[in-house]
Amino acid sequence: MKAVVYQGNGRIGLEERPRPALRDPRDAIVQVTLTTICTSDLHIQHGAVPRAVPGVILGHEFVGRVAEVGEAVRTGKPGDRVAVNVETFCGECFFCRRGFVNNCTDHQGGWALGCRIDGGQAEYARIPFADHGLTRIPDTVTDEQALFNGDLLSTGYWAAKIGEIQPGDTVAVIGAGPTGLCAMLCARLYRPAQIVAIEVDGFRRELARERGLADVVLDPGRDRLEEALRERTDGRGADVVLEAAGGPDTFQTAWKIARPNGTVVVVAMYEEAQVLPLPEMYGKNLVFKTGGVDGCFCREIMGLTEKGKLDASFLITHRCRLDQILEAYRVFEGKEDHVIKYAVTV
């Protein structure tokens, strides 16, 4: 089968690989129908994810049909259309039982797909713990609507959930890339008074506004962010800040625009260490929540998609076939042609 492989030292390539086989009774084999490229794939390509294994097949955001299941799999059967969870998790360890599936202690647990074990930028993929890692796609939901269920929408949903957004809150989202846009989409479920999008790219700012994801859009190169947030909140600042950009100064922006006793949720993946200037922020009494998504709400998200309450298919701006994916990587990394996300047909 054709597969996109992380070759190490900043290189990826489209290679021929053997079709995967079941290794455990809890495994499933999924025939991939649609996949995509994530910014995390770029981080792997350029060596910013130390756990990534050279030679691994990339891809952790994809949908397909179940081709084969192990004898212990109970919730899926061959022929089912499924979305794949970004994380694999046993469901039994200390962390899984508490919903912290990103920290699953199994050697295949957490974010493994496309990082430490072969992922879904390929014709077939093996999914460990298939009962937890696969979400059936209803007949009324298209592959494109389901494509982001297991990662981007899960990340946005998780960020909004742990932000503890209350009706009437002001939510500031830093970054209107794919993750930020999904965070806005999911934050809207909590009925905040206003969502403020902070983004340097004009196309992405307008996308957030036109889609009704943001009530206010701010340009950090033009607008005075702290002042602008205070003006819109009777001098307080944002109740909740979702940091989804991961830029050189976005962490500092996040805590500065938050109101005293507010919550800052960091969902961005940084390539460099960030400074926590405790003397400067003393007295703001902020709550910080950080880390990778706990992708254990995929069935809830699919249910909301089926009801028309969550639909992230608008993120797809470009489409290609698997044999064209290396050019898609180039366009995606360069942010050319106003690309947001690719839908890659396999």
C-alpha positions, 0 to 999 in steps of 0.5 A, spaced: 500 500 500 502 507 499 503 510 505 506 517 507 513 515 512 517 520 516 524 518 514 527 523 519 532 529 519 526 533 516 524 528 510 517 525 509 516 520 503 511 516 499 513 509 500 510 502 498 508 499 505 505 492 507 498 492 509 497 492 516 495 486 520 491 484 526 496 484 532 492 483 538 485 481 539 482 488 541 485 491 534 481 493 528 484 494 521 481 500 517 481 501 510 482 509 510 477 513 505 479 520 507 485 523 511 488 530 512 495 533 514 495 536 521 500 541 523 503 536 528 505 532 522 509 538 520 512 538 527 514 531 527 517 532 520 522 537 523 524 534 529 520 538 534 516 531 537 522 527 540 517 521 541 516 520 534 519 514 531 523 515 524 520 510 519 513 511 522 507 512 517 504 519 519 497 521 520 492 521 526 486 524 523 482 520 518 476 516 517 474 509 513 471 503 513 472 497 518 476 492 514 477 487 519 476 486 527 480 482 532 476 477 536 475 481 542 472 487 539 465 488 541 463 495 538 465 495 531 464 490 525 467 490 518 463 495 513 462 500 518 464 507 517 468 510 522 472 516 524 478 514 528 480 517 535 487 521 535 489 517 541 489 510 543 487 508 550 486 502 554 480 504 558 483 501 564 489 504 567 489 509 572 489 515 567 483 512 563 479 511 568 479 518 570 478 520 563 485 523 562 486 518 556 492 522 553 496 519 559 494 512 558 500 508 561 499 502 555 505 502 551 501 504 545 497 509 549 496 516 548 498 520 542 501 514 538 498 514 531 502 517 526 507 518 531 510 512 535 505 507 531 503 507 524 498 512 522 492 513 517 496 517 511 495 510 508 491 506 504 490 501 511 491 503 518 491 498 524 487 501 530 489 498 537 483 498 542 478 499 537 472 499 542 475 506 544 478 508 538 473 508 533 466 512 532 461 509 528 459 515 522 451 515 522 449 515 515 446 522 515 454 524 516 459 525 510 466 523 511 468 530 510 463 532 516 466 526 520 474 527 518 475 532 524 471 528 529 477 525 532 482 530 533 481 537 531 473 537 533 476 533 539 481 538 541 476 544 540 471 541 544 476 539 550 479 546 550 472 549 551 470 544 556 476 545 561 475 552 560 469 552 564 465 557 559 459 560 563 453 563 559 455 570 558 462 570 558 467 573 554 471 568 551 478 570 547 481 565 542 488 566 540 489 563 533 484 562 527 487 556 524 484 550 524 485 548 532 482 556 534 476 555 529 474 549 532 475 552 539 470 557 537 465 553 534 465 549 540 465 555 545 459 557 542 455 551 545 456 554 552 452 560 550 458 566 551 456 573 551 462 574 545 467 570 542 473 574 540 478 572 535 485 574 535 489 572 528 494 575 524 492 573 518 486 577 515 483 571 511 482 567 517 480 573 521 474 574 516 473 566 515 471 566 523 467 572 522 463 570 516 462 563 519 459 566 525 464 563 530 467 570 532 463 576 534 469 580 534 476 579 530 482 583 532 489 584 529 495 583 534 499 587 529 494 593 529 490 592 535 492 594 542 489 587 545 489 588 552 485 595 551 481 592 546 479 586 551 478 591 557 473 596 553 469 590 551 468 587 558 467 593 563 475 594 564 475 586 566 478 582 560 477 576 558 473 571 562 476 565 558 482 565 554 483 559 549 491 559 546 491 556 540 496 559 536 503 557 539 507 563 536 513 567 539 509 571 544 502 568 544 503 565 551 504 572 554 498 575 550 494 569 553 495 571 560 495 579 559 488 579 556 485 574 561 481 578 567 483 577 574 481 570 576 480 568 569 482 561 566 487 560 561 487 554 557 493 552 552 492 548 547 497 550 542 503 546 541 510 550 542 516 548 539 520 552 544 520 553 552 515 559 555 516 563 561 511 564 566 513 571 569 510 570 576 512 577 579 508 580 573 502 576 574 502 576 581 495 578 584 491 576 577 490 569 581 489 566 574 488 558 573 492 555 567 490 549 564 495 546 559 496 539 555 494 535 549 487 533 548 483 528 552 480 525 546 474 521 550 468 525 547 468 523 540 461 519 540 458 526 544 461 530 538 459 525 533 452 526 536 452 533 535 454 533 528 449 528 526 444 533 530 447 539 526 450 543 532 457 541 530 460 541 523 467 543 521 467 541 514 468 548 512 475 548 514 476 544 508 479 549 503 483 544 499 482 537 496 487 532 493 489 524 492 494 520 496 499 520 491 498 528 491 500 529 498 507 531 498 505 537 494 499 538 499 504 538 505 508 543 501 502 548 500 500 546 507 506 548 511 507 554 506 500 557 508 499 558 501 492 559 497 489 561 504 489 553 505 486 551 512 485 544 511 486 538 506 481 533 505 486 527 502 482 522 498 485 515 499 
